[in-house]
Amino acid sequence: MSTIEMTDSNYKDLIDKSDLLFIDIWSQWCGPCKQSSPMFEKLAEEHANDKIIFAKLNAETENQASMHLKVSNLPTFFIFRNGNLVKRWSSGDVPRLRKEITEALSN
């Protein structure tokens, strides 16, 4: 399983009903998003299952979800565990993305 598309209509359910949820909020025009996206996709391929969800949210097309999550920089990443925010950061830093996701998976 790879990433799933997060939308204005499904973001609340994904957050509320996922055991462990990783979110990549991105945009087509964002250079750092293009740098970090391949690592996010790779980690999703390696780790996603019924209990661990990797979701991508397009900030340009899914405005309601982006506003609700108070996204002001791209890319922005979120980690939710059982509906609770564990971590949030904005950075295209690929090593940090790998580190944050790996740490969350090991806890």
Rosetta silent file (secondary structure, phi, psi, omega in degrees, C-alpha in Angstrom):
SEQUENCE: MSTIEMTDSNYKDLIDKSDLLFIDIWSQWCGPCKQSSPMFEKLAEEHANDKIIFAKLNAETENQASMHLKVSNLPTFFIFRNGNLVKRWSSGDVPRLRKEITEALSN
SCORE:     score description
SCORE:     0.000 S_00000001
   1 L     0.000  137.462  176.135    0.000    0.000    0.000 S_00000001
   2 L  -107.837 -148.464 -177.804    1.291    3.461   -0.788 S_00000001
   3 L   -76.796  157.436  172.697   -0.095    6.862    0.096 S_00000001
   4 E  -114.263  157.798  179.775   -3.763    7.735    0.065 S_00000001
   5 E   -85.367  124.820  175.173   -5.255   11.046   -0.989 S_00000001
   6 E   -95.099  134.697 -176.532   -6.460   13.212    1.860 S_00000001
   7 L  -130.112  173.702  175.472   -9.286   15.577    0.905 S_00000001
   8 L   -59.204  -30.701 -175.973  -11.566   18.163    2.447 S_00000001
   9 L   -87.166  -18.895 -177.018  -14.198   15.447    2.802 S_00000001
  10 L  -117.393   -3.962 -172.906  -12.082   12.695    4.406 S_00000001
  11 H   -63.657  -39.325 -179.046   -9.397   14.426    6.484 S_00000001
  12 H   -65.481  -43.112  177.933  -11.339   14.454    9.773 S_00000001
  13 H   -63.488  -42.636  179.078  -12.166   10.741    9.529 S_00000001
  14 H   -60.750  -44.673  179.898   -8.576    9.862    8.672 S_00000001
  15 H   -64.781  -47.013 -174.700   -7.277   11.799   11.665 S_00000001
  16 H   -71.065  -32.019 -170.372   -9.911   10.457   14.064 S_00000001
  17 H  -106.481   -0.193 -178.538   -9.876    6.810   12.971 S_00000001
  18 L   -93.618  137.716  174.217   -6.208    6.086   12.225 S_00000001
  19 L   -65.938  -48.472  178.651   -3.954    4.378   14.738 S_00000001
  20 E  -141.045  121.228 -174.609   -0.913    6.110   13.250 S_00000001
  21 E  -127.219  126.548  173.955   -1.261    8.725   10.508 S_00000001
  22 E  -110.184  130.605 -179.034    1.466   10.548    8.620 S_00000001
  23 E  -122.154  132.038  173.638    0.374   13.520    6.505 S_00000001
  24 E  -111.920  113.967  177.467    2.366   15.281    3.781 S_00000001
  25 E  -102.554  122.964 -167.830    0.819   18.630    2.831 S_00000001
  26 E  -140.481  177.481  174.328    2.232   19.772   -0.473 S_00000001
  27 L  -151.543  153.373 -178.742    1.644   21.797   -3.633 S_00000001
  28 L   -58.681  -39.226 -173.639    2.633   21.419   -7.299 S_00000001
  29 L   -82.468   -6.541 -172.235    4.680   24.639   -7.355 S_00000001
  30 L   -83.916  111.384  178.500    6.637   23.866   -4.151 S_00000001
  31 H   -60.620  -50.187  177.952   10.289   22.983   -4.785 S_00000001
  32 H   -60.293  -30.445  176.918   10.963   21.574   -1.284 S_00000001
  33 H   -63.408  -40.202  179.905    7.788   19.456   -1.645 S_00000001
  34 H   -66.884  -28.792  177.806    9.269   17.885   -4.774 S_00000001
  35 H   -75.091  -40.880 -174.366   12.441   17.063   -2.822 S_00000001
  36 H   -86.876  -23.265 -176.009   10.707   15.441    0.163 S_00000001
  37 H   -57.507  -43.842  179.800    7.873   13.681   -1.668 S_00000001
  38 H   -60.150  -36.389  178.484    9.951   10.732   -2.962 S_00000001
  39 H   -69.728  -41.605  177.893   11.106    9.881    0.594 S_00000001
  40 H   -59.532  -45.106  179.058    7.560   10.132    1.940 S_00000001
  41 H   -62.686  -42.037  179.900    6.385    7.801   -0.852 S_00000001
  42 H   -62.727  -45.905  179.195    9.250    5.370   -0.174 S_00000001
  43 H   -64.240  -36.094  177.207    8.471    5.217    3.546 S_00000001
  44 H   -63.250  -43.771  178.806    4.801    4.694    2.710 S_00000001
  45 H   -60.825  -37.971 -176.127    5.686    1.758    0.469 S_00000001
  46 H   -78.347  -30.754 -167.832    7.803    0.229    3.244 S_00000001
  47 H  -124.751  -16.301 -175.033    5.500    0.778    6.221 S_00000001
  48 L   -66.444  140.003  175.133    1.881    1.521    5.312 S_00000001
  49 L  -157.405 -163.778 -177.895   -0.730   -1.042    6.371 S_00000001
  50 L   -64.413  -26.103 -176.474   -4.202   -1.103    7.932 S_00000001
  51 L  -103.266  -17.602 -179.428   -2.954    0.555   11.112 S_00000001
  52 E  -119.082  114.990 -175.282   -0.304    2.889    9.650 S_00000001
  53 E  -113.806  134.045  172.289   -1.593    5.367    7.074 S_00000001
  54 E  -111.955  121.453 -176.828    0.439    7.714    4.888 S_00000001
  55 E  -125.878  145.982  176.322   -1.705   10.470    3.361 S_00000001
  56 E  -117.174  133.911 -179.738   -0.965   13.318    0.988 S_00000001
  57 E  -122.204  120.292  177.605   -2.984   16.530    0.999 S_00000001
  58 E   -80.831  112.028 -175.735   -2.740   18.999   -1.887 S_00000001
  59 L   -64.877  -26.041 -179.051   -2.843   22.417   -0.210 S_00000001
  60 L   -74.727  -39.334 -174.263   -4.012   24.131   -3.407 S_00000001
  61 L   -97.152  -20.720 -177.256   -7.079   22.000   -4.030 S_00000001
  62 L  -112.622   68.055 -173.024   -8.053   21.008   -0.476 S_00000001
  63 H   -65.565  -38.988 -176.984   -8.408   24.457    1.082 S_00000001
  64 H   -63.199  -47.164  179.532  -10.758   23.551    3.940 S_00000001
  65 H   -64.370  -43.145  179.304   -8.450   20.871    5.337 S_00000001
  66 H   -60.450  -42.713  179.103   -5.381   23.087    4.908 S_00000001
  67 H   -67.958  -41.979  179.417   -7.063   25.943    6.775 S_00000001
  68 H   -60.894  -37.676  179.835   -8.322   23.653    9.550 S_00000001
  69 L   -85.300    0.355  176.628   -4.790   22.319   10.039 S_00000001
  70 L    57.121   49.462 -179.905   -3.435   25.906    9.956 S_00000001
  71 L   -83.901  124.073  177.941   -0.922   25.241    7.199 S_00000001
  72 L  -124.291  -14.642  178.390    1.102   28.315    6.282 S_00000001
  73 L  -129.135  153.282  178.079    4.330   26.776    4.919 S_00000001
  74 L  -127.815  146.518  -10.773    4.992   23.939    2.515 S_00000001
  75 L   -72.149  154.599  172.035    5.709   21.171    2.821 S_00000001
  76 E  -123.513  135.208 -179.380    4.144   20.612    6.228 S_00000001
  77 E  -117.102  143.545  176.911    4.116   17.206    7.857 S_00000001
  78 E  -128.746  147.438  169.818    1.891   15.925   10.642 S_00000001
  79 E  -126.045  122.152  175.895    1.989   12.787   12.738 S_00000001
  80 E  -117.573  137.721  174.328   -1.223   11.772   14.516 S_00000001
  81 E  -123.405  118.771 -179.223   -1.572    8.796   16.845 S_00000001
  82 L    51.991   42.221  176.808   -5.144    7.751   17.729 S_00000001
  83 L    82.837   -3.045 -178.609   -6.463   11.164   16.693 S_00000001
  84 E  -106.014  134.968  177.870   -3.925   13.117   18.739 S_00000001
  85 E   -67.795  124.267  178.265   -1.279   15.347   17.212 S_00000001
  86 E   -99.857  -41.665 -175.087    2.153   13.957   18.023 S_00000001
  87 E  -155.985  147.507  176.127    4.347   16.130   15.815 S_00000001
  88 E  -145.074  135.495  174.787    4.124   18.901   13.238 S_00000001
  89 E  -156.015  155.735  177.196    6.904   20.512   11.238 S_00000001
  90 E  -121.058  113.386 -178.501    7.448   22.440    8.024 S_00000001
  91 L  -175.990  143.205  173.715   10.593   21.555    6.139 S_00000001
  92 L   -93.096   12.904 -178.416   11.767   19.934    2.944 S_00000001
  93 L   -68.706  104.283 -175.338   14.667   18.401    4.895 S_00000001
  94 H   -63.747  -44.862  177.280   14.646   14.770    3.707 S_00000001
  95 H   -59.548  -38.117  177.980   16.879   13.369    6.506 S_00000001
  96 H   -65.669  -42.305  178.208   14.619   14.981    9.106 S_00000001
  97 H   -56.492  -48.863  179.210   11.517   13.516    7.429 S_00000001
  98 H   -59.994  -44.466 -178.724   13.066   10.039    7.541 S_00000001
  99 H   -62.878  -48.131 -176.955   14.130   10.518   11.185 S_00000001
 100 H   -62.811  -43.704 -179.062   10.723   11.788   12.402 S_00000001
 101 H   -69.309  -42.428  179.458    8.789    8.991   10.690 S_00000001
 102 H   -62.061  -42.289  178.133   11.234    6.291   11.792 S_00000001
 103 H   -62.976  -43.687  179.829   11.040    7.496   15.405 S_00000001
 104 H   -64.880  -35.714  178.514    7.242    7.539   15.348 S_00000001
 105 H   -68.499  -28.643 -177.319    7.153    4.028   13.921 S_00000001
 106 H   -86.842  -10.744  179.750    9.406    2.724   16.687 S_00000001
 107 L   -91.272    0.000    0.000    7.306    4.194   19.536 S_00000001
